[in-house]
Amino acid sequence: MYSSEVWYRDVKKGKGAIATDDQILQLRIHYNLYNDAGDALFNSLKHKTSSVEVHLCHQTFGPGVVKAIKGMRVGGIRRIILPKDTIISSENIKAYGVMDVELVAVCASPVCCS
């Protein structure tokens, strides 16, 4: 049985700007998403040519990921364990997903400020 608690730990500590609790932030990240069987569902870390833009006000990846990303520093990599009920798109996940996130940039979000 799994709780709805999100678990995370730093794989690599960053040294840049911090992703704060401010909901008007825009982040640029690279990430891998795996299901509970270890199958890769998405891999942006493999192709570092473009990062993914995330606006914290939209909670694109769900509230669990937003909670886990807060406090990260640019350059850091964090492993996040997400119960299925905290993942927005979870069709290939039975109990939990694993997400490795690299924080590339933090700035004010023009989308969230309007």
Biopython code that builds the backbone (N, CA, C, O; Angstrom):
import numpy as np
from Bio.PDB.StructureBuilder import StructureBuilder

atoms = [
    (1, "MET", "N", (0.837, -1.174, 0.000)),
    (1, "MET", "CA", (0.000, 0.000, 0.000)),
    (1, "MET", "C", (0.888, 1.245, 0.000)),
    (1, "MET", "O", (1.938, 1.271, 0.642)),
    (2, "TYR", "N", (0.452, 2.275, -0.728)),
    (2, "TYR", "CA", (1.217, 3.505, -0.852)),
    (2, "TYR", "C", (0.393, 4.672, -0.348)),
    (2, "TYR", "O", (-0.815, 4.732, -0.578)),
    (3, "SER", "N", (1.035, 5.593, 0.335)),
    (3, "SER", "CA", (0.332, 6.799, 0.785)),
    (3, "SER", "C", (0.406, 7.840, -0.317)),
    (3, "SER", "O", (1.085, 7.639, -1.324)),
    (4, "SER", "N", (-0.282, 8.937, -0.127)),
    (4, "SER", "CA", (-0.245, 9.995, -1.124)),
    (4, "SER", "C", (0.918, 10.962, -0.864)),
    (4, "SER", "O", (0.945, 12.067, -1.405)),
    (5, "GLU", "N", (1.865, 10.544, -0.043)),
    (5, "GLU", "CA", (3.011, 11.377, 0.265)),
    (5, "GLU", "C", (4.043, 11.324, -0.863)),
    (5, "GLU", "O", (4.334, 10.260, -1.410)),
    (6, "VAL", "N", (4.576, 12.472, -1.191)),
    (6, "VAL", "CA", (5.622, 12.589, -2.200)),
    (6, "VAL", "C", (6.972, 12.531, -1.487)),
    (6, "VAL", "O", (7.176, 13.194, -0.471)),
    (7, "TRP", "N", (7.885, 11.737, -2.027)),
    (7, "TRP", "CA", (9.226, 11.606, -1.462)),
    (7, "TRP", "C", (10.215, 12.155, -2.472)),
    (7, "TRP", "O", (10.010, 12.027, -3.679)),
    (8, "TYR", "N", (11.293, 12.770, -1.986)),
    (8, "TYR", "CA", (12.318, 13.256, -2.903)),
    (8, "TYR", "C", (13.652, 13.376, -2.176)),
    (8, "TYR", "O", (13.718, 13.485, -0.952)),
    (9, "ARG", "N", (14.711, 13.351, -2.981)),
    (9, "ARG", "CA", (16.063, 13.551, -2.442)),
    (9, "ARG", "C", (16.931, 14.140, -3.540)),
    (9, "ARG", "O", (16.700, 13.902, -4.725)),
    (10, "ASP", "N", (17.916, 14.901, -3.141)),
    (10, "ASP", "CA", (18.839, 15.484, -4.114)),
    (10, "ASP", "C", (19.843, 14.441, -4.560)),
    (10, "ASP", "O", (20.483, 13.785, -3.738)),
    (11, "VAL", "N", (19.975, 14.295, -5.859)),
    (11, "VAL", "CA", (21.005, 13.441, -6.449)),
    (11, "VAL", "C", (22.269, 14.283, -6.605)),
    (11, "VAL", "O", (23.385, 13.802, -6.406)),
    (12, "LYS", "N", (22.068, 15.556, -6.968)),
    (12, "LYS", "CA", (23.163, 16.514, -7.122)),
    (12, "LYS", "C", (22.645, 17.860, -6.644)),
    (12, "LYS", "O", (21.599, 18.321, -7.101)),
    (13, "LYS", "N", (23.364, 18.492, -5.732)),
    (13, "LYS", "CA", (22.955, 19.805, -5.242)),
    (13, "LYS", "C", (23.402, 20.883, -6.222)),
    (13, "LYS", "O", (24.545, 20.891, -6.679)),
    (14, "GLY", "N", (22.483, 21.792, -6.538)),
    (14, "GLY", "CA", (22.809, 22.900, -7.426)),
    (14, "GLY", "C", (23.429, 24.052, -6.651)),
    (14, "GLY", "O", (23.414, 24.072, -5.420)),
    (15, "LYS", "N", (23.975, 25.014, -7.394)),
    (15, "LYS", "CA", (24.619, 26.168, -6.768)),
    (15, "LYS", "C", (24.020, 27.489, -7.235)),
    (15, "LYS", "O", (24.489, 28.553, -6.832)),
    (16, "GLY", "N", (22.984, 27.438, -8.083)),
    (16, "GLY", "CA", (22.397, 28.648, -8.642)),
    (16, "GLY", "C", (21.183, 29.128, -7.874)),
    (16, "GLY", "O", (21.020, 28.846, -6.687)),
    (17, "ALA", "N", (20.326, 29.871, -8.588)),
    (17, "ALA", "CA", (19.108, 30.440, -8.010)),
    (17, "ALA", "C", (18.207, 29.346, -7.443)),
    (17, "ALA", "O", (18.244, 28.200, -7.890)),
    (18, "ILE", "N", (17.399, 29.717, -6.455)),
    (18, "ILE", "CA", (16.524, 28.768, -5.761)),
    (18, "ILE", "C", (15.095, 28.874, -6.289)),
    (18, "ILE", "O", (14.579, 29.969, -6.510)),
    (19, "ALA", "N", (14.467, 27.717, -6.486)),
    (19, "ALA", "CA", (13.038, 27.664, -6.804)),
    (19, "ALA", "C", (12.301, 27.816, -5.484)),
    (19, "ALA", "O", (12.270, 26.886, -4.678)),
    (20, "THR", "N", (11.712, 28.977, -5.257)),
    (20, "THR", "CA", (11.078, 29.297, -3.973)),
    (20, "THR", "C", (9.611, 28.884, -3.972)),
    (20, "THR", "O", (9.132, 28.246, -4.909)),
    (21, "ASP", "N", (8.915, 29.251, -2.922)),
    (21, "ASP", "CA", (7.473, 28.995, -2.797)),
    (21, "ASP", "C", (6.644, 29.951, -3.648)),
    (21, "ASP", "O", (5.417, 29.852, -3.667)),
    (22, "ASP", "N", (7.284, 30.859, -4.340)),
    (22, "ASP", "CA", (6.582, 31.869, -5.127)),
    (22, "ASP", "C", (5.867, 31.233, -6.313)),
    (22, "ASP", "O", (6.515, 30.679, -7.202)),
    (23, "GLN", "N", (4.555, 31.306, -6.337)),
    (23, "GLN", "CA", (3.749, 30.688, -7.401)),
    (23, "GLN", "C", (3.868, 31.404, -8.739)),
    (23, "GLN", "O", (3.325, 30.921, -9.732)),
    (24, "ILE", "N", (4.565, 32.552, -8.801)),
    (24, "ILE", "CA", (4.682, 33.249, -10.081)),
    (24, "ILE", "C", (6.001, 32.929, -10.783)),
    (24, "ILE", "O", (6.427, 33.669, -11.671)),
    (25, "LEU", "N", (6.636, 31.853, -10.397)),
    (25, "LEU", "CA", (7.896, 31.470, -11.018)),
    (25, "LEU", "C", (7.693, 30.623, -12.265)),
    (25, "LEU", "O", (6.733, 29.861, -12.382)),
    (26, "GLN", "N", (8.620, 30.783, -13.182)),
    (26, "GLN", "CA", (8.722, 29.932, -14.364)),
    (26, "GLN", "C", (10.045, 29.185, -14.237)),
    (26, "GLN", "O", (11.083, 29.792, -13.975)),
    (27, "LEU", "N", (10.005, 27.878, -14.422)),
    (27, "LEU", "CA", (11.207, 27.063, -14.340)),
    (27, "LEU", "C", (11.496, 26.440, -15.693)),
    (27, "LEU", "O", (10.583, 26.189, -16.480)),
    (28, "ARG", "N", (12.767, 26.194, -15.958)),
    (28, "ARG", "CA", (13.156, 25.416, -17.133)),
    (28, "ARG", "C", (13.823, 24.170, -16.562)),
    (28, "ARG", "O", (14.755, 24.263, -15.763)),
    (29, "ILE", "N", (13.333, 22.998, -16.982)),
    (29, "ILE", "CA", (13.841, 21.738, -16.432)),
    (29, "ILE", "C", (14.094, 20.717, -17.541)),
    (29, "ILE", "O", (13.545, 20.808, -18.639)),
    (30, "HIS", "N", (14.928, 19.762, -17.220)),
    (30, "HIS", "CA", (15.057, 18.515, -17.970)),
    (30, "HIS", "C", (14.543, 17.441, -17.026)),
    (30, "HIS", "O", (14.745, 17.539, -15.816)),
    (31, "TYR", "N", (13.878, 16.411, -17.558)),
    (31, "TYR", "CA", (13.407, 15.368, -16.649)),
    (31, "TYR", "C", (13.233, 14.024, -17.349)),
    (31, "TYR", "O", (13.031, 13.936, -18.560)),
    (32, "ASN", "N", (13.322, 12.993, -16.531)),
    (32, "ASN", "CA", (12.989, 11.612, -16.920)),
    (32, "ASN", "C", (11.814, 11.195, -16.062)),
    (32, "ASN", "O", (11.752, 11.534, -14.880)),
    (33, "LEU", "N", (10.873, 10.456, -16.653)),
    (33, "LEU", "CA", (9.764, 9.903, -15.886)),
    (33, "LEU", "C", (9.727, 8.407, -16.136)),
    (33, "LEU", "O", (9.707, 7.956, -17.281)),
    (34, "TYR", "N", (9.717, 7.638, -15.046)),
    (34, "TYR", "CA", (9.666, 6.183, -15.108)),
    (34, "TYR", "C", (8.416, 5.703, -14.388)),
    (34, "TYR", "O", (7.938, 6.354, -13.459)),
    (35, "ASN", "N", (7.887, 4.564, -14.816)),
    (35, "ASN", "CA", (6.779, 3.972, -14.056)),
    (35, "ASN", "C", (7.342, 3.053, -12.986)),
    (35, "ASN", "O", (8.559, 2.913, -12.865)),
    (36, "ASP", "N", (6.466, 2.425, -12.208)),
    (36, "ASP", "CA", (6.903, 1.574, -11.107)),
    (36, "ASP", "C", (7.578, 0.293, -11.569)),
    (36, "ASP", "O", (8.184, -0.406, -10.756)),
    (37, "ALA", "N", (7.488, -0.033, -12.856)),
    (37, "ALA", "CA", (8.191, -1.195, -13.400)),
    (37, "ALA", "C", (9.584, -0.809, -13.904)),
    (37, "ALA", "O", (10.349, -1.672, -14.334)),
    (38, "GLY", "N", (9.917, 0.495, -13.853)),
    (38, "GLY", "CA", (11.223, 0.958, -14.305)),
    (38, "GLY", "C", (11.268, 1.321, -15.784)),
    (38, "GLY", "O", (12.337, 1.625, -16.314)),
    (39, "ASP", "N", (10.118, 1.291, -16.455)),
    (39, "ASP", "CA", (10.066, 1.646, -17.874)),
    (39, "ASP", "C", (10.101, 3.164, -18.029)),
    (39, "ASP", "O", (9.381, 3.885, -17.337)),
    (40, "ALA", "N", (10.944, 3.640, -18.941)),
    (40, "ALA", "CA", (11.007, 5.073, -19.208)),
    (40, "ALA", "C", (9.751, 5.505, -19.957)),
    (40, "ALA", "O", (9.434, 4.954, -21.012)),
    (41, "LEU", "N", (9.038, 6.488, -19.415)),
    (41, "LEU", "CA", (7.839, 7.014, -20.055)),
    (41, "LEU", "C", (8.141, 8.307, -20.799)),
    (41, "LEU", "O", (7.495, 8.610, -21.802)),
    (42, "PHE", "N", (9.111, 9.067, -20.319)),
    (42, "PHE", "CA", (9.536, 10.290, -20.989)),
    (42, "PHE", "C", (10.964, 10.578, -20.583)),
    (42, "PHE", "O", (11.343, 10.353, -19.433)),
    (43, "ASN", "N", (11.769, 11.079, -21.523)),
    (43, "ASN", "CA", (13.177, 11.330, -21.248)),
    (43, "ASN", "C", (13.620, 12.612, -21.936)),
    (43, "ASN", "O", (13.973, 12.590, -23.116)),
    (44, "SER", "N", (13.606, 13.723, -21.218)),
    (44, "SER", "CA", (14.131, 14.961, -21.788)),
    (44, "SER", "C", (15.602, 15.151, -21.411)),
    (44, "SER", "O", (16.297, 15.956, -22.031)),
    (45, "LEU", "N", (16.080, 14.418, -20.402)),
    (45, "LEU", "CA", (17.489, 14.527, -20.010)),
    (45, "LEU", "C", (18.417, 13.959, -21.085)),
    (45, "LEU", "O", (19.565, 14.382, -21.218)),
    (46, "LYS", "N", (17.902, 12.999, -21.843)),
    (46, "LYS", "CA", (18.711, 12.349, -22.877)),
    (46, "LYS", "C", (19.070, 13.322, -24.004)),
    (46, "LYS", "O", (20.157, 13.249, -24.577)),
    (47, "HIS", "N", (18.147, 14.230, -24.311)),
    (47, "HIS", "CA", (18.344, 15.207, -25.376)),
    (47, "HIS", "C", (18.339, 16.605, -24.780)),
    (47, "HIS", "O", (17.303, 17.268, -24.758)),
    (48, "LYS", "N", (19.482, 17.053, -24.299)),
    (48, "LYS", "CA", (19.554, 18.328, -23.592)),
    (48, "LYS", "C", (19.521, 19.529, -24.532)),
    (48, "LYS", "O", (19.985, 20.607, -24.158)),
    (49, "THR", "N", (18.993, 19.375, -25.724)),
    (49, "THR", "CA", (18.940, 20.485, -26.664)),
    (49, "THR", "C", (17.896, 21.518, -26.265)),
    (49, "THR", "O", (18.086, 22.706, -26.526)),
    (50, "SER", "N", (16.812, 21.104, -25.646)),
    (50, "SER", "CA", (15.815, 22.068, -25.185)),
    (50, "SER", "C", (15.235, 21.589, -23.857)),
    (50, "SER", "O", (15.025, 20.396, -23.641)),
    (51, "SER", "N", (14.986, 22.543, -22.988)),
    (51, "SER", "CA", (14.416, 22.209, -21.693)),
    (51, "SER", "C", (12.908, 22.426, -21.739)),
    (51, "SER", "O", (12.377, 23.024, -22.675)),
    (52, "VAL", "N", (12.239, 21.932, -20.722)),
    (52, "VAL", "CA", (10.783, 22.041, -20.611)),
    (52, "VAL", "C", (10.465, 23.248, -19.730)),
    (52, "VAL", "O", (11.061, 23.426, -18.668)),
    (53, "GLU", "N", (9.530, 24.067, -20.178)),
    (53, "GLU", "CA", (9.113, 25.248, -19.423)),
    (53, "GLU", "C", (7.959, 24.878, -18.494)),
    (53, "GLU", "O", (6.964, 24.298, -18.929)),
    (54, "VAL", "N", (8.100, 25.214, -17.223)),
    (54, "VAL", "CA", (7.074, 24.900, -16.230)),
    (54, "VAL", "C", (6.699, 26.188, -15.500)),
    (54, "VAL", "O", (7.566, 26.865, -14.948)),
    (55, "HIS", "N", (5.418, 26.526, -15.497)),
    (55, "HIS", "CA", (4.912, 27.670, -14.752)),
    (55, "HIS", "C", (4.282, 27.122, -13.468)),
    (55, "HIS", "O", (3.313, 26.365, -13.529)),
    (56, "LEU", "N", (4.821, 27.496, -12.318)),
    (56, "LEU", "CA", (4.337, 26.940, -11.045)),
    (56, "LEU", "C", (2.862, 27.235, -10.802)),
    (56, "LEU", "O", (2.189, 26.464, -10.119)),
    (57, "CYS", "N", (2.350, 28.322, -11.340)),
    (57, "CYS", "CA", (0.936, 28.642, -11.119)),
    (57, "CYS", "C", (0.008, 27.643, -11.812)),
    (57, "CYS", "O", (-1.150, 27.500, -11.418)),
    (58, "HIS", "N", (0.506, 26.955, -12.837)),
    (58, "HIS", "CA", (-0.322, 25.989, -13.569)),
    (58, "HIS", "C", (-0.229, 24.570, -13.026)),
    (58, "HIS", "O", (-1.093, 23.744, -13.321)),
    (59, "GLN", "N", (0.789, 24.272, -12.248)),
    (59, "GLN", "CA", (1.017, 22.935, -11.703)),
    (59, "GLN", "C", (0.909, 21.873, -12.802)),
    (59, "GLN", "O", (0.179, 20.891, -12.662)),
    (60, "THR", "N", (1.640, 22.084, -13.885)),
    (60, "THR", "CA", (1.617, 21.216, -15.060)),
    (60, "THR", "C", (1.790, 19.747, -14.716)),
    (60, "THR", "O", (1.115, 18.895, -15.294)),
    (61, "PHE", "N", (2.675, 19.437, -13.790)),
    (61, "PHE", "CA", (2.956, 18.056, -13.430)),
    (61, "PHE", "C", (2.209, 17.612, -12.181)),
    (61, "PHE", "O", (2.417, 16.496, -11.705)),
    (62, "GLY", "N", (1.361, 18.447, -11.653)),
    (62, "GLY", "CA", (0.617, 18.118, -10.442)),
    (62, "GLY", "C", (1.262, 18.730, -9.218)),
    (62, "GLY", "O", (2.434, 19.106, -9.251)),
    (63, "PRO", "N", (0.502, 18.833, -8.135)),
    (63, "PRO", "CA", (1.004, 19.480, -6.925)),
    (63, "PRO", "C", (2.168, 18.747, -6.269)),
    (63, "PRO", "O", (2.984, 19.375, -5.593)),
    (64, "GLY", "N", (2.261, 17.444, -6.453)),
    (64, "GLY", "CA", (3.364, 16.686, -5.854)),
    (64, "GLY", "C", (4.712, 17.085, -6.418)),
    (64, "GLY", "O", (5.684, 17.210, -5.673)),
    (65, "VAL", "N", (4.784, 17.287, -7.722)),
    (65, "VAL", "CA", (6.043, 17.682, -8.361)),
    (65, "VAL", "C", (6.396, 19.108, -7.967)),
    (65, "VAL", "O", (7.554, 19.406, -7.674)),
    (66, "VAL", "N", (5.398, 19.993, -7.959)),
    (66, "VAL", "CA", (5.647, 21.382, -7.564)),
    (66, "VAL", "C", (6.215, 21.423, -6.145)),
    (66, "VAL", "O", (7.171, 22.154, -5.887)),
    (67, "LYS", "N", (5.641, 20.652, -5.229)),
    (67, "LYS", "CA", (6.123, 20.590, -3.852)),
    (67, "LYS", "C", (7.576, 20.110, -3.811)),
    (67, "LYS", "O", (8.392, 20.662, -3.072)),
    (68, "ALA", "N", (7.894, 19.098, -4.593)),
    (68, "ALA", "CA", (9.236, 18.512, -4.575)),
    (68, "ALA", "C", (10.283, 19.410, -5.230)),
    (68, "ALA", "O", (11.451, 19.370, -4.844)),
    (69, "ILE", "N", (9.889, 20.211, -6.203)),
    (69, "ILE", "CA", (10.842, 21.082, -6.901)),
    (69, "ILE", "C", (11.214, 22.297, -6.049)),
    (69, "ILE", "O", (12.330, 22.808, -6.146)),
    (70, "LYS", "N", (10.287, 22.752, -5.225)),
    (70, "LYS", "CA", (10.566, 23.924, -4.398)),
    (70, "LYS", "C", (11.775, 23.667, -3.506)),
    (70, "LYS", "O", (11.896, 22.608, -2.889)),
    (71, "GLY", "N", (12.654, 24.641, -3.451)),
    (71, "GLY", "CA", (13.874, 24.516, -2.660)),
    (71, "GLY", "C", (15.067, 24.039, -3.461)),
    (71, "GLY", "O", (16.200, 24.098, -2.982)),
    (72, "MET", "N", (14.827, 23.562, -4.684)),
    (72, "MET", "CA", (15.945, 23.157, -5.547)),
    (72, "MET", "C", (16.725, 24.384, -5.991)),
    (72, "MET", "O", (16.189, 25.492, -6.037)),
    (73, "ARG", "N", (17.994, 24.176, -6.317)),
    (73, "ARG", "CA", (18.834, 25.228, -6.888)),
    (73, "ARG", "C", (19.156, 24.868, -8.337)),
    (73, "ARG", "O", (19.252, 23.695, -8.700)),
    (74, "VAL", "N", (19.320, 25.909, -9.153)),
    (74, "VAL", "CA", (19.706, 25.704, -10.549)),
    (74, "VAL", "C", (20.989, 24.886, -10.591)),
    (74, "VAL", "O", (21.933, 25.153, -9.847)),
    (75, "GLY", "N", (21.015, 23.896, -11.462)),
    (75, "GLY", "CA", (22.160, 22.991, -11.581)),
    (75, "GLY", "C", (21.965, 21.703, -10.796)),
    (75, "GLY", "O", (22.722, 20.747, -10.965)),
    (76, "GLY", "N", (20.956, 21.678, -9.944)),
    (76, "GLY", "CA", (20.697, 20.500, -9.124)),
    (76, "GLY", "C", (19.840, 19.469, -9.839)),
    (76, "GLY", "O", (19.107, 19.789, -10.775)),
    (77, "ILE", "N", (19.943, 18.223, -9.381)),
    (77, "ILE", "CA", (19.112, 17.127, -9.881)),
    (77, "ILE", "C", (18.436, 16.495, -8.674)),
    (77, "ILE", "O", (19.089, 16.180, -7.679)),
    (78, "ARG", "N", (17.124, 16.311, -8.768)),
    (78, "ARG", "CA", (16.350, 15.747, -7.666)),
    (78, "ARG", "C", (15.551, 14.549, -8.168)),
    (78, "ARG", "O", (14.922, 14.612, -9.225)),
    (79, "ARG", "N", (15.579, 13.453, -7.402)),
    (79, "ARG", "CA", (14.751, 12.272, -7.685)),
    (79, "ARG", "C", (13.478, 12.384, -6.856)),
    (79, "ARG", "O", (13.522, 12.568, -5.640)),
    (80, "ILE", "N", (12.342, 12.269, -7.545)),
    (80, "ILE", "CA", (11.041, 12.436, -6.903)),
    (80, "ILE", "C", (10.249, 11.143, -7.060)),
    (80, "ILE", "O", (10.113, 10.630, -8.170)),
    (81, "ILE", "N", (9.729, 10.618, -5.965)),
    (81, "ILE", "CA", (8.873, 9.437, -5.984)),
    (81, "ILE", "C", (7.437, 9.930, -5.786)),
    (81, "ILE", "O", (7.112, 10.541, -4.768)),
    (82, "LEU", "N", (6.586, 9.655, -6.779)),
    (82, "LEU", "CA", (5.228, 10.193, -6.790)),
    (82, "LEU", "C", (4.196, 9.083, -6.785)),
    (82, "LEU", "O", (4.180, 8.260, -7.700)),
    (83, "PRO", "N", (3.333, 9.038, -5.780)),
    (83, "PRO", "CA", (2.219, 8.084, -5.818)),
    (83, "PRO", "C", (1.329, 8.402, -7.022)),
    (83, "PRO", "O", (1.230, 9.553, -7.445)),
    (84, "LYS", "N", (0.697, 7.386, -7.557)),
    (84, "LYS", "CA", (-0.118, 7.533, -8.762)),
    (84, "LYS", "C", (-1.140, 8.661, -8.650)),
    (84, "LYS", "O", (-1.371, 9.385, -9.618)),
    (85, "ASP", "N", (-1.749, 8.815, -7.485)),
    (85, "ASP", "CA", (-2.797, 9.830, -7.341)),
    (85, "ASP", "C", (-2.281, 11.264, -7.338)),
    (85, "ASP", "O", (-3.081, 12.200, -7.315)),
    (86, "THR", "N", (-0.961, 11.460, -7.359)),
    (86, "THR", "CA", (-0.391, 12.811, -7.417)),
    (86, "THR", "C", (0.150, 13.148, -8.806)),
    (86, "THR", "O", (0.694, 14.232, -9.014)),
    (87, "ILE", "N", (0.001, 12.216, -9.761)),
    (87, "ILE", "CA", (0.524, 12.416, -11.112)),
    (87, "ILE", "C", (-0.642, 12.724, -12.046)),
    (87, "ILE", "O", (-1.640, 12.003, -12.066)),
    (88, "ILE", "N", (-0.509, 13.796, -12.817)),
    (88, "ILE", "CA", (-1.608, 14.212, -13.699)),
    (88, "ILE", "C", (-1.862, 13.176, -14.795)),
    (88, "ILE", "O", (-3.006, 12.777, -15.014)),
    (89, "SER", "N", (-0.811, 12.740, -15.482)),
    (89, "SER", "CA", (-0.971, 11.750, -16.552)),
    (89, "SER", "C", (-0.367, 10.439, -16.064)),
    (89, "SER", "O", (0.852, 10.273, -16.094)),
    (90, "SER", "N", (-1.206, 9.504, -15.616)),
    (90, "SER", "CA", (-0.688, 8.301, -14.954)),
    (90, "SER", "C", (-1.194, 6.998, -15.580)),
    (90, "SER", "O", (-1.269, 5.981, -14.892)),
    (91, "GLU", "N", (-1.537, 7.010, -16.850)),
    (91, "GLU", "CA", (-2.118, 5.809, -17.459)),
    (91, "GLU", "C", (-1.180, 4.601, -17.490)),
    (91, "GLU", "O", (-1.663, 3.469, -17.487)),
    (92, "ASN", "N", (0.132, 4.796, -17.519)),
    (92, "ASN", "CA", (1.079, 3.672, -17.549)),
    (92, "ASN", "C", (1.725, 3.421, -16.188)),
    (92, "ASN", "O", (2.751, 2.747, -16.102)),
    (93, "ILE", "N", (1.131, 3.958, -15.134)),
    (93, "ILE", "CA", (1.687, 3.830, -13.790)),
    (93, "ILE", "C", (0.692, 3.094, -12.898)),
    (93, "ILE", "O", (-0.471, 3.484, -12.797)),
    (94, "LYS", "N", (1.164, 2.016, -12.247)),
    (94, "LYS", "CA", (0.276, 1.221, -11.382)),
    (94, "LYS", "C", (0.190, 1.791, -9.972)),
    (94, "LYS", "O", (-0.911, 1.987, -9.457)),
    (95, "ALA", "N", (1.325, 2.060, -9.341)),
    (95, "ALA", "CA", (1.308, 2.525, -7.951)),
    (95, "ALA", "C", (2.057, 3.847, -7.769)),
    (95, "ALA", "O", (1.592, 4.722, -7.039)),
    (96, "TYR", "N", (3.202, 4.000, -8.420)),
    (96, "TYR", "CA", (3.990, 5.212, -8.250)),
    (96, "TYR", "C", (4.842, 5.464, -9.487)),
    (96, "TYR", "O", (5.089, 4.556, -10.281)),
    (97, "GLY", "N", (5.285, 6.704, -9.639)),
    (97, "GLY", "CA", (6.196, 7.090, -10.708)),
    (97, "GLY", "C", (7.470, 7.656, -10.102)),
    (97, "GLY", "O", (7.471, 8.140, -8.970)),
    (98, "VAL", "N", (8.536, 7.592, -10.852)),
    (98, "VAL", "CA", (9.816, 8.147, -10.428)),
    (98, "VAL", "C", (10.211, 9.202, -11.447)),
    (98, "VAL", "O", (10.216, 8.947, -12.652)),
    (99, "MET", "N", (10.540, 10.386, -10.954)),
    (99, "MET", "CA", (10.889, 11.486, -11.837)),
    (99, "MET", "C", (12.238, 12.044, -11.413)),
    (99, "MET", "O", (12.421, 12.424, -10.257)),
    (100, "ASP", "N", (13.179, 12.094, -12.345)),
    (100, "ASP", "CA", (14.461, 12.746, -12.103)),
    (100, "ASP", "C", (14.392, 14.106, -12.778)),
    (100, "ASP", "O", (14.176, 14.194, -13.987)),
    (101, "VAL", "N", (14.578, 15.175, -11.994)),
    (101, "VAL", "CA", (14.437, 16.540, -12.494)),
    (101, "VAL", "C", (15.751, 17.289, -12.337)),
    (101, "VAL", "O", (16.349, 17.290, -11.261)),
    (102, "GLU", "N", (16.203, 17.933, -13.427)),
    (102, "GLU", "CA", (17.352, 18.827, -13.376)),
    (102, "GLU", "C", (16.829, 20.245, -13.562)),
    (102, "GLU", "O", (16.194, 20.543, -14.574)),
    (103, "LEU", "N", (17.090, 21.120, -12.598)),
    (103, "LEU", "CA", (16.637, 22.502, -12.685)),
    (103, "LEU", "C", (17.657, 23.305, -13.494)),
    (103, "LEU", "O", (18.819, 23.422, -13.107)),
    (104, "VAL", "N", (17.205, 23.854, -14.619)),
    (104, "VAL", "CA", (18.077, 24.568, -15.547)),
    (104, "VAL", "C", (18.029, 26.083, -15.316)),
    (104, "VAL", "O", (19.065, 26.746, -15.372)),
    (105, "ALA", "N", (16.830, 26.642, -15.055)),
    (105, "ALA", "CA", (16.699, 28.094, -14.871)),
    (105, "ALA", "C", (15.460, 28.419, -14.049)),
    (105, "ALA", "O", (14.488, 27.664, -14.039)),
    (106, "VAL", "N", (15.512, 29.559, -13.359)),
    (106, "VAL", "CA", (14.387, 30.082, -12.572)),
    (106, "VAL", "C", (14.229, 31.558, -12.934)),
    (106, "VAL", "O", (15.203, 32.311, -12.939)),
    (107, "CYS", "N", (13.000, 31.963, -13.235)),
    (107, "CYS", "CA", (12.728, 33.379, -13.516)),
    (107, "CYS", "C", (11.260, 33.677, -13.237)),
    (107, "CYS", "O", (10.479, 32.765, -12.965)),
    (108, "ALA", "N", (10.882, 34.966, -13.305)),
    (108, "ALA", "CA", (9.486, 35.354, -13.113)),
    (108, "ALA", "C", (8.688, 34.882, -14.325)),
    (108, "ALA", "O", (9.173, 34.956, -15.454)),
    (109, "SER", "N", (7.482, 34.402, -14.100)),
    (109, "SER", "CA", (6.643, 33.898, -15.172)),
    (109, "SER", "C", (5.695, 34.989, -15.676)),
    (109, "SER", "O", (4.849, 35.466, -14.920)),
    (110, "PRO", "N", (5.829, 35.387, -16.949)),
    (110, "PRO", "CA", (4.892, 36.367, -17.479)),
    (110, "PRO", "C", (3.459, 35.813, -17.544)),
    (110, "PRO", "O", (2.494, 36.575, -17.480)),
    (111, "VAL", "N", (3.327, 34.510, -17.670)),
    (111, "VAL", "CA", (2.010, 33.863, -17.726)),
    (111, "VAL", "C", (1.321, 33.953, -16.366)),
    (111, "VAL", "O", (0.131, 34.259, -16.294)),
    (112, "CYS", "N", (2.057, 33.691, -15.297)),
    (112, "CYS", "CA", (1.475, 33.691, -13.951)),
    (112, "CYS", "C", (1.267, 35.107, -13.413)),
    (112, "CYS", "O", (0.456, 35.310, -12.510)),
    (113, "CYS", "N", (1.979, 36.070, -13.950)),
    (113, "CYS", "CA", (1.877, 37.463, -13.462)),
    (113, "CYS", "C", (0.724, 38.207, -14.092)),
    (113, "CYS", "O", (0.322, 39.255, -13.584)),
    (114, "SER", "N", (0.178, 37.702, -15.180)),
    (114, "SER", "CA", (-0.871, 38.465, -15.878)),
    (114, "SER", "C", (-2.237, 38.236, -15.278)),
    (114, "SER", "O", (-3.221, 38.803, -15.751)),
]
sb = StructureBuilder()
sb.init_structure("model")
sb.init_model(0)
sb.init_chain("A")
sb.init_seg("    ")
for serial, (resi, resn, name, xyz) in enumerate(atoms, 1):
    if name == "N":
        sb.init_residue(resn, " ", resi, " ")
    sb.init_atom(name, np.array(xyz, "f"), 0.0, 1.0, " ", f" {name:<3s}", serial, name[0])
structure = sb.get_structure()
